[in-house]
C-alpha cells in the first residue's frame, strides 16, 4: 500500500507538471521570436536563491524562442561600496545624488563587477550572454537629468543632483546583432554625455527607452514590492492594472512616489513608443518573470496604453 501511495503521489506530481506546460504553451507560441526587456534589480540581485531563479527564467525564455534583454541596476552594491569608502547616499525622487567621485564608484561597481557577474551566471546556467554598457558601440547617449521636486506651495522645481543622466538617444543595432547571433544582452546603465562625462542612469529609464527603441513586445520591471498599491504599504490594495491616463492623478495623490516614479515613467516611455505591455513585478517572488509571462494569472501591476 505504501508503494501504491508513493506511485499516486508521483503521478499527481507528473500531472501537475504536464498541466503547467500545457498552460504555458499558448504563451510560448504567442511570444516566440519576440523581444522582452527585463529590468533586473532590487532584492532579486542580492538574495542568492532569487538571483538564480531570475537567471533561470531568462535562460529558459531564450531556449523557448524568446529574446530576453536584461538591463540591471545595482543600488544595494553601490550603496555598500560607498559606505565602505565613507560616503553616504542621498536620493531625490528615487535617483541617487551623484558627484564625480561617486560616479567613478558607480561605474566600477555596475560595469566592472555586477555586469560581469550576471554574464558569468547566465553562461554557467546554460545560456550565452554578452555584457554591455551605454558606451559600447554608442548603445545610448546620456543627457543630464534634473528631477523635479515639489515645493511647499505645491509647485515643482528642477534640482541638480550631479552626474545623473537620462537617455537622450539609443542606437539599438548592437543589441539586434547580439540577439541575432543567439546571445542574451546584459546591459549596465551608464553612458557618456555630449560633454564627454560619464553619467549614471536609472536602470528603469534605460529599460524603458531600450524597450521603445527595440519595439519590444513586453517590458518587465522587477522591484521589491507587489506592484503599485493604492494604499502604499498595504499589499491587499495592489492595483493589478492601470492605464496611462491614471498615472497623473496617482502621482498627484502620492500613490506613485519615490522609487516607483522611475518605474512608472519607464513604462510610459515604452507604451508611447508602441510597446504592447509593461509590468511592474515583485522580484522577491521566485520565478516572477515566468509567472507573469507563461501563466493565466499574472502578478504585480500591468500598465497599459
C-alpha positions in Angstrom: 0.0 0.0 0.0 2.8 2.4 0.8 4.3 1.7 -2.6 0.9 2.4 -4.3 0.6 5.7 -2.3 4.0 6.6 -3.5 3.1 6.0 -7.1 -0.1 8.1 -6.8 2.0 10.9 -5.4 4.4 10.7 -8.2 1.6 10.5 -10.8 0.0 13.7 -9.3 3.3 15.5 -9.5 3.8 14.5 -13.1 0.2 15.6 -13.9 0.8 18.9 -12.2 4.0 19.4 -14.3 2.1 18.5 -17.5 -0.6 21.0 -16.6 1.9 23.7 -16.2 3.4 23.0 -19.6 0.0 22.9 -21.3 -0.9 26.2 -19.7 2.4 27.8 -20.9 2.1 26.5 -24.5 -0.1 29.3 -25.9 2.1 31.9 -24.3 5.3 30.3 -25.7 3.6 30.4 -29.2 2.5 34.0 -28.7 5.9 35.3 -27.6 8.1 33.2 -29.9 10.6 35.4 -31.6 9.5 38.4 -29.5 11.8 40.7 -27.6 11.2 41.1 -23.9 13.2 43.8 -22.0 13.7 42.9 -18.3 14.9 45.4 -15.7 16.7 43.3 -13.0 17.2 45.0 -9.7 16.3 45.2 -6.0 16.3 42.2 -3.6 16.4 39.7 -6.5 20.0 40.8 -7.1 21.1 40.3 -3.5 19.4 37.0 -2.4 21.3 34.1 -4.0 18.1 31.9 -4.4 16.2 34.7 -6.1 19.2 35.6 -8.3 19.4 32.0 -9.5 15.6 32.0 -10.2 15.8 35.2 -12.3 18.7 33.8 -14.4 16.9 30.5 -14.9 13.9 32.4 -16.1 15.9 34.4 -18.6 17.8 31.3 -19.9 14.5 29.4 -20.3 12.9 32.2 -22.2 15.8 32.1 -24.7 15.6 28.3 -25.1 11.8 28.5 -26.0 12.5 31.1 -28.7 12.0 34.4 -27.0 14.7 37.2 -26.9 15.2 38.5 -23.4 17.3 41.6 -23.0 18.5 42.2 -19.4 19.1 45.7 -18.0 20.4 45.6 -14.5 20.7 48.0 -11.6 22.9 47.6 -8.6 21.8 50.1 -6.0 22.5 47.9 -2.9 26.0 47.1 -4.1 26.7 50.7 -4.9 25.4 51.8 -1.5 27.5 49.2 0.2 30.7 50.2 -1.6 30.1 53.9 -0.9 29.6 53.1 2.8 32.8 51.2 2.9 34.6 54.3 1.4 32.9 56.6 4.0 30.3 58.2 1.6 26.6 58.4 2.5 23.9 58.1 -0.2 21.2 60.7 -0.8 18.2 60.3 -3.1 15.8 62.6 -4.9 12.7 61.0 -6.4 14.4 57.6 -6.2 17.5 58.9 -8.0 21.0 58.8 -6.3 22.7 62.1 -5.9 26.0 61.5 -7.7 29.1 63.7 -7.5 32.2 63.0 -9.6 33.8 60.6 -7.1 30.5 58.7 -6.6 30.2 58.4 -10.4 33.6 56.6 -10.6 32.5 54.2 -7.9 29.1 53.6 -9.6 30.8 52.8 -12.9 33.3 50.5 -11.2 30.5 48.5 -9.4 28.0 48.4 -12.3 30.2 47.7 -15.3 33.3 46.1 -13.7 31.6 43.9 -11.1 27.9 43.3 -11.4 27.6 43.2 -15.2 30.3 40.5 -15.4 28.9 38.5 -12.5 25.5 38.3 -14.3 27.1 37.4 -17.6 29.1 34.6 -15.9 26.0 33.3 -14.1 23.9 33.1 -17.3 26.7 31.3 -19.1 27.0 28.8 -16.1 23.3 28.2 -16.2 23.3 27.2 -19.9 22.8 30.5 -21.7 25.2 32.6 -23.7 25.4 36.2 -22.6 27.4 39.3 -23.6 27.8 42.3 -21.2 27.5 45.8 -22.5 27.0 49.4 -21.2 25.9 52.5 -22.9 29.4 53.3 -24.0 29.7 50.2 -26.1 29.2 50.9 -29.8 27.4 54.1 -28.7 24.5 52.0 -27.5 22.9 55.0 -25.8 23.9 58.6 -25.2 23.2 60.4 -21.9 21.9 63.9 -21.1 22.0 65.5 -17.7 18.7 64.8 -15.8 17.2 67.4 -13.5 14.4 65.7 -11.5 11.6 67.9 -10.2 10.7 68.1 -6.6 7.5 69.5 -5.1 7.9 72.8 -3.2 5.8 73.8 -0.1 3.5 75.9 -2.3 2.7 72.8 -4.4 4.7 73.8 -7.5 7.5 71.8 -8.9 11.1 72.8 -9.5 14.2 71.1 -11.1 17.1 70.0 -8.9 20.7 69.4 -9.9 21.8 66.0 -8.5 25.1 65.7 -10.3 26.2 63.1 -12.8 22.8 61.6 -13.1 21.6 61.2 -16.7 18.6 60.3 -18.8 18.7 58.5 -22.2 19.0 61.1 -25.0 19.5 58.7 -27.9 19.5 54.9 -28.4 21.4 53.0 -31.1 19.8 49.6 -30.9 21.7 47.9 -33.8 24.4 46.4 -31.5 21.6 44.8 -29.4 19.9 43.5 -32.5 23.2 42.0 -33.7 23.8 40.3 -30.4 20.3 38.8 -30.4 20.7 37.7 -34.0 23.9 35.8 -33.1 22.0 33.9 -30.3 23.3 35.8 -27.3 21.5 37.4 -24.3 22.5 41.1 -23.9 23.2 42.2 -20.3 23.3 46.0 -20.1 24.7 48.2 -17.3 23.0 51.7 -17.2 26.0 54.0 -17.6 26.7 56.2 -20.7 28.6 59.2 -21.9 27.0 62.6 -22.4 27.8 65.1 -25.2 30.3 66.8 -22.8 32.3 63.6 -22.6 31.4 63.0 -19.0 30.1 59.7 -17.7 26.6 59.6 -16.3 24.7 57.2 -14.1 21.3 56.5 -15.5 18.5 54.9 -13.5 18.1 51.3 -14.9 14.3 51.6 -15.1 14.7 54.6 -17.5 17.2 52.7 -19.6 15.0 49.6 -19.8 12.0 51.8 -20.9 14.0 53.6 -23.6 15.6 50.4 -24.8 12.2 48.6 -25.0 10.9 51.5 -27.1 13.9 51.5 -29.4 13.8 47.8 -29.9 10.0 47.8 -30.3 9.9 45.1 -27.7 6.7 43.2 -27.1 7.0 43.5 -23.3 8.8 45.5 -20.7 9.1 43.8 -17.3 10.4 45.8 -14.2 11.4 43.8 -11.1 11.1 45.7 -7.8 10.8 44.9 -4.1 7.1 45.5 -3.7 4.0 43.8 -5.0 3.3 46.5 -7.6 1.5 49.8 -7.4 -0.6 49.9 -4.3 -3.5 52.3 -3.8 -2.6 52.5 -0.1 1.2 52.3 -0.1 2.4 49.5 2.2 -0.9 47.6 2.0 -0.4 44.6 -0.2 -4.2 44.0 -0.4 -4.6 47.3 -2.2 -2.4 46.3 -5.2 -3.7 47.6 -8.5 -3.4 44.8 -11.0 -4.0 47.1 -14.0 -3.7 50.8 -14.5 -3.8 52.9 -17.7 -1.7 55.8 -18.8 -4.3 58.4 -18.1 -4.5 57.3 -14.4 -0.8 57.9 -13.7 -1.1 61.7 -13.3 -3.8 61.7 -10.6 -2.0 58.8 -8.8 1.2 60.8 -8.8 -0.5 63.9 -7.5 -2.2 62.0 -4.7 1.1 60.4 -3.7 0.2 56.8 -4.6 3.0 56.8 -7.1 6.1 58.4 -5.5 9.7 57.8 -4.6 11.4 54.8 -6.2 8.1 53.9 -8.0 8.3 57.1 -10.1 11.2 56.0 -12.4 9.5 52.6 -12.9 6.2 54.2 -14.0 7.9 56.7 -16.2 9.8 53.9 -17.9 6.5 52.2 -18.5 5.0 55.3 -20.1 8.1 55.8 -22.3 7.8 52.3 -23.6 4.0 52.5 -24.1 4.2 55.7 -26.0 6.6 54.1 -28.4 4.4 51.2 -29.1 5.4 48.5 -26.6 2.3 46.4 -26.0 2.5 45.6 -22.3 4.5 46.8 -19.4 4.7 45.1 -16.0 5.9 46.0 -12.5 6.6 42.8 -10.6 7.8 41.8 -7.1 11.2 40.3 -7.6 11.0 38.7 -4.2 8.6 36.2 -5.7 10.8 33.4 -7.1 10.3 33.0 -10.9 8.2 36.2 -11.0 9.1 36.7 -14.7 7.9 33.2 -15.7 4.7 33.5 -13.7 3.9 36.8 -15.4 4.6 35.7 -18.9 3.6 32.0 -19.0 0.6 31.6 -16.7 -3.0 32.7 -16.9 -2.9 34.6 -13.6 -0.3 37.3 -13.8 1.2 39.1 -10.8 2.2 42.6 -10.0 0.8 45.7 -11.8 0.3 45.9 -15.6 0.5 49.4 -17.0 -1.5 49.7 -20.3 -1.9 52.3 -23.0 
